Amino acid sequence: MGAAAGTKKDEQSRETRRRLIDAASALFAERGYRDTSVQAIGERAGISRGSIFWHFGSKEGLLWAVVEEAFGRWETDVLVPDIGDAIGIEAVRRGVRAHRRFLTDDGGALRLFYVLMFEALGPRPEFRGRFVELHAHLRETTAGWIASGQRAGELRADIDPQIVTTMLVSALGGLAYQYLLDPEGVDLTAAYDGLVALLERGLAA
């Protein structure tokens, strides 16, 4: 009896989190993060706003959950299937295309990502560790593509996968926030194609 009750309570808790994340995602997209109140999120979810603090600690904590889910969904549904078993420069090409899909299909999530990241660099340093982990994961994944290409003899042996990966992640991040700030002023096709061309010339064995 106790186990069944515990399972039901856990299911209710997961459902509450799901409804709050869905409501926050919709409202952040409609109104922006700053203009979305916890009361509005609670009303949209049909749940007491006190549940936000119970489950996420703060409005910023809920924002992180929204961002984290968007990145997880992109990695699982887009990045991993798109990369498949590719290595080396082909994996980089596919990864760059997947990044563009994220930017153009789910730009709202990336915008929220930057909102929270700059908070982490300033008034909310408690989120810094989570961003460190997320970027480390991206670099580790990408470095694996580079190292595999080296072992296959496709990429130069004298390059450091970690350095290349840091530069690639930085380039993609910079491109994303420039586009989000000024979509009319950034030619995405030229930028992404140019980045891949530079990598091909610089990395090829």
Sequence and secondary structure as in RCSB ss.txt:
>XXXX:A:sequence
MGAAAGTKKDEQSRETRRRLIDAASALFAERGYRDTSVQAIGERAGISRGSIFWHFGSKEGLLWAVVEEAFGRWE
TDVLVPDIGDAIGIEAVRRGVRAHRRFLTDDGGALRLFYVLMFEALGPRPEFRGRFVELHAHLRETTAGWIASGQ
RAGELRADIDPQIVTTMLVSALGGLAYQYLLDPEGVDLTAAYDGLVALLERGLAA
>XXXX:A:secstr
 HHHHHHHHHHHHHHHHHHHHHHHHHHHHHH STT  HHHHHHHHTS THHHHHHHSSHHHHHHHHHHHHHHHHI
IIIIHHHHTT  HHHHHHHHHHHHHHHHHHSHHHHHHHHHHHHHHHTT GGGHHHHHHHHHHHHHHHHHHHHHHH
HTTSB TTS HHHHHHHHHHHHHHHHHHHHH TTT  HHHHHHHHHHHHHHHHB 
